[in-house]
């Protein structure tokens, strides 16, 4: 295979193509993990598929299995990015596909073994996905914190969070929380103290800005982290 006759930009133009291409693919995979702040999430499927397509352009051609893998990843990944933007619930089918087939490790091994083909098929494609799936299972069991995040845990939790956020934004329930302008007792649970699943959150003495509405799907944020996941601006999340 000869040198790719393309100009890879100012920063990468001084590097050989065999080094510049993996760096670009790695940057795409890291970007997918950074968006939702975890190893596998709703955005890594799309960024993984894009990385495979980059490999196809660099290599000049790919076999049937890798080609279908990349195209399916674009379709499934587009849905995942939509769910990420609106912080929507994604079902078990998406979670399994993202977990076993389109994790960054899965994509990396597919790209690494995509070269040899037999009658147009990559013989190492299935073994690569199997090794990545086993490694992901072991990774989840080994790490103290779960490296996988797919948004609200159920459709009901998502709908409850949306309803709670709407009520908070419109001020519904504020009048019930106070009587004649007096504050509600500190030990009385209010609608704002309930989580998306209807359970009561642990009360704290820390003051809360009543004018700031909760974002739908705020439940997935972990303790000690910011109230916003990812790096997309708020107006994109409300599209």
C-alpha positions in Angstrom: 0.0 0.0 0.0 1.4 3.4 -1.0 1.4 6.7 0.8 -2.1 8.3 0.9 -2.1 11.3 -1.4 -4.0 13.7 0.9 -3.0 16.7 3.0 -3.7 15.9 6.7 -3.6 19.5 7.9 -0.9 21.7 9.3 -0.3 19.9 12.6 -0.1 16.4 11.1 1.4 17.2 7.8 5.0 16.6 9.0 4.0 13.1 10.3 4.0 9.9 8.1 0.5 8.8 7.2 0.8 5.5 9.2 1.3 7.6 12.4 -1.1 10.5 11.6 -4.0 8.2 10.9 -3.9 6.4 14.2 -3.5 9.7 16.1 -6.7 11.0 14.4 -8.6 7.8 15.2 -7.4 7.9 18.8 -8.5 11.5 19.1 -12.0 10.6 17.8 -12.3 7.7 20.3 -11.2 9.9 23.2 -13.6 12.6 22.2 -16.5 10.1 22.4 -15.5 9.1 25.9 -15.1 12.7 27.0 -18.6 13.7 25.8 -20.4 11.6 28.4 -17.3 11.3 30.7 -17.2 7.5 30.7 -15.4 4.6 28.9 -18.6 3.4 27.1 -21.7 5.6 26.7 -24.3 6.9 24.3 -21.7 8.8 22.1 -18.9 6.2 21.8 -20.8 4.2 19.2 -20.8 7.0 16.7 -17.3 8.1 17.3 -16.1 4.5 17.1 -17.9 4.1 13.7 -16.3 7.3 12.5 -12.9 5.9 13.5 -13.5 2.7 11.5 -14.5 4.8 8.5 -11.3 6.8 8.8 -9.4 3.5 8.7 -11.3 2.6 5.5 -10.3 5.8 3.8 -6.6 5.4 4.9 -6.5 1.7 3.9 -8.3 2.3 0.6 -10.7 -0.6 1.1 -12.1 -2.9 3.8 -13.9 -6.2 3.8 -17.6 -6.8 4.0 -17.8 -7.4 7.7 -15.9 -4.3 8.7 -17.8 -2.2 6.2 -21.2 -3.4 7.6 -19.8 -2.8 11.1 -18.9 0.8 10.3 -22.2 1.6 8.6 -24.3 0.0 11.4 -22.3 2.0 13.9 -23.3 5.2 12.1 -27.0 4.4 12.4 -27.0 3.2 16.0 -24.5 5.9 17.0 -26.7 8.7 15.5 -29.5 7.5 17.8 -27.1 7.5 20.7 -26.0 11.0 20.1 -29.6 12.2 19.9 -30.3 10.5 23.2 -27.2 12.1 24.7 -28.3 15.6 23.5 -31.8 15.3 25.1 -30.5 13.1 27.9 -33.1 10.4 26.9 -33.4 6.8 28.0 -31.9 4.2 25.8 -33.1 0.6 25.9 -31.2 -2.7 26.6 -30.6 -3.3 22.9 -28.6 -0.2 22.5 -26.7 -0.8 25.8 -25.7 -4.3 24.7 -24.6 -3.2 21.3 -22.5 -0.4 22.7 -21.1 -2.6 25.5 -20.1 -5.6 23.4 -19.6 -4.3 19.9 -18.7 -0.6 19.9 -16.7 0.1 23.0 -13.4 1.9 22.3 -11.5 -1.4 22.8 -13.8 -3.2 20.4 -13.3 -0.6 17.7 -9.5 -0.6 18.3 -9.3 -4.4 17.9 -11.5 -4.3 14.8 -9.3 -1.7 13.2 -6.1 -3.6 14.2 -7.3 -6.9 12.7 -9.1 -5.5 9.6 -6.2 -6.0 7.2 -6.3 -9.7 6.0 -9.4 -10.8 4.1 -10.5 -14.2 2.8 -13.0 -14.1 -0.1 -13.8 -10.5 1.0 -14.4 -11.3 4.7 -12.1 -10.6 7.6 -11.4 -13.9 9.5 -10.3 -12.0 12.6 -13.3 -9.8 12.9 -15.4 -12.0 15.1 -12.5 -13.1 17.4 -11.6 -9.4 17.8 -15.1 -8.6 19.0 -15.1 -11.6 21.3 -11.8 -10.7 22.9 -13.0 -7.1 23.4 -16.3 -8.2 24.9 -14.5 -10.5 27.4 -12.1 -7.6 28.3 -15.1 -5.3 28.9 -16.7 -7.7 31.2 -13.5 -8.1 33.2 -13.0 -4.4 33.2 -16.4 -3.8 34.7 -15.8 -6.3 37.4 -12.3 -5.0 38.2 -12.8 -1.3 38.4 -14.3 0.2 41.6 -16.5 2.6 39.7 -18.7 1.6 36.8 -17.1 2.7 33.6 -20.4 2.5 31.6 -23.1 5.2 31.5 -26.2 5.2 29.3 -28.4 7.9 30.9 -31.6 7.4 32.9 -31.9 3.8 34.0 -35.5 3.4 32.9 -38.1 5.1 30.7 -40.2 5.8 33.8 -37.2 7.5 35.5 -36.6 9.7 32.4 -40.3 10.7 32.2 -40.4 11.5 36.0 -37.2 13.6 35.6 -38.7 15.5 32.7 -41.9 16.2 34.6 -40.0 17.3 37.7 -37.9 19.6 35.7 -40.9 21.1 34.0 -42.6 21.7 37.3 -39.5 23.3 38.7 -39.1 25.6 35.6 -42.7 26.8 35.6 -42.9 27.2 39.4 -45.6 24.6 39.9 -45.6 23.3 43.4 -43.8 26.4 44.8 -47.0 27.8 46.3 -47.7 24.5 48.0 -44.3 24.4 49.5 -44.9 27.7 51.4 -47.9 29.0 53.3 -48.4 32.7 53.3 -44.9 33.5 52.3 -43.3 31.4 55.2 -40.7 28.8 54.5 -41.6 25.1 54.7 -40.1 23.2 57.6 -36.6 22.0 57.0 -37.5 18.4 57.9 -40.5 18.3 55.5 -39.7 16.6 52.2 -40.7 18.8 49.2 -41.2 17.9 45.5 -37.7 19.3 44.9 -36.2 16.8 47.3 -37.5 13.8 45.4 -35.3 12.0 42.9 -36.4 11.0 39.4 -37.5 7.5 40.7 -39.8 9.1 43.3 -37.5 8.3 46.2 -36.5 10.9 48.7 -33.0 12.3 48.4 -30.8 12.9 51.4 -31.4 16.4 52.7 -28.5 18.7 53.1 -27.9 22.1 54.7 -26.5 23.5 51.6 -28.7 26.3 50.1 -30.2 25.7 46.7 -30.9 28.3 44.0 -34.6 28.1 43.5 -34.5 30.1 40.3 -32.4 27.5 38.5 -34.5 24.6 37.1 -33.2 21.0 37.3 -32.1 19.6 34.0 -34.0 16.5 32.8 -32.0 13.5 33.6 -30.0 15.1 36.4 -30.2 11.8 38.3 -27.2 10.2 36.5 -24.8 12.7 37.9 -22.6 11.2 40.5 -21.9 12.6 43.9 -19.0 15.1 43.9 -19.4 15.8 40.2 -20.9 18.8 38.4 -24.7 18.9 37.8 -24.1 18.7 34.1 -22.6 15.7 32.3 -20.6 16.0 29.2 -19.4 19.2 27.4 -22.3 20.1 25.1 -23.8 23.5 26.0 -27.2 23.7 27.7 -29.1 25.0 24.6 -28.1 21.9 22.6 -29.4 19.7 25.3 -32.8 21.4 25.1 -33.2 21.0 21.3 
